[in-house]
Amino acid sequence: MMLLDDSKIGDPLEMFRQWLKEAEASEPNDANAAALATSTPEGNPSVRMVLIKRVDDRGFCFFTNAESRKGRQLKSNSRAAICFHWKSLRRQVRVEGRVTEMEAADVDAYFHSRSRKSQISAAVSEQSRPLANRQTLEEKFRSFAEEHPGDVPRPPYWSGFFVYAERIEFWMNGPDRLHDRLLFTREHGGWSRIRLYP
C-alpha cells in the first residue's frame, strides 16, 4: 500500500488539509484534536490534547491560557511538537517546529467568536493551578457572568500560538505492519521529502 504518489505532493500543508477534511468526515468528533508536546528549558517534557483551530503559512494555530503550564513552557522553550491521530482512517501526522505568539487582534477576534459560556470559562480559569474544589470554580463562573452581563473582556493571559512547521511526517497504516511514512523538511524556502522505514 502506497501513501500517495510522491511526485504529486508538492506542499505538505495542502496534503494535511486534505487529510484533515477526510478526518472531519470520518472521526466521531474533534478531528482537529492533536497532542501538543512542550518542555522546560532543561528538557523535561509534558503533553496534552489541544484543538488546532487553523493552519496557514504561519503554522498550526491553537489558543490557551498563556499562564498555564504549557503556556509557561512555550515562553521559556519556544519549540514544540504536535501529533494528530485519526483512528478511523488509521493515519497520523506529526509536526515539529518553533512556536510564536499570535497578534492580539487575531486573539481578540477568535475569543469573541466563541460562545459566551466558553469566554467566561476562559476568563475565570486559573489554568493548571490548584483548585480547592469544584464549587469554587462554579461560583467564580456565576459571579463573573453576573458582573459582565454584556461583552466578556478577553483576559490578557488568554492567547494564541502558532507551531511553525519545520518537519511534517505523514503516517498511514499498511498491511503486515508495512506502514507508509513520508517526511517533509523545510529547506531554503521549500520542502524536501523522503520516505522512512516503518
NORLINTA-V965284 format. One record per helix or strand. SS is the DSSP state (H for helix, E for strand). FROM is the first residue (numbers start at 1). TO is the last residue. Records with the same first field share a line. If there is no record, write none. Layout:
SS: FROM-TO, FROM-TO
This chain:
H: 6-8, 12-26, 69-76, 104-111, 116-124, 134-147, 175-177
E: 33-39, 45-51, 54-56, 59-65, 79-86, 91-101, 158-172, 180-187, 190-196
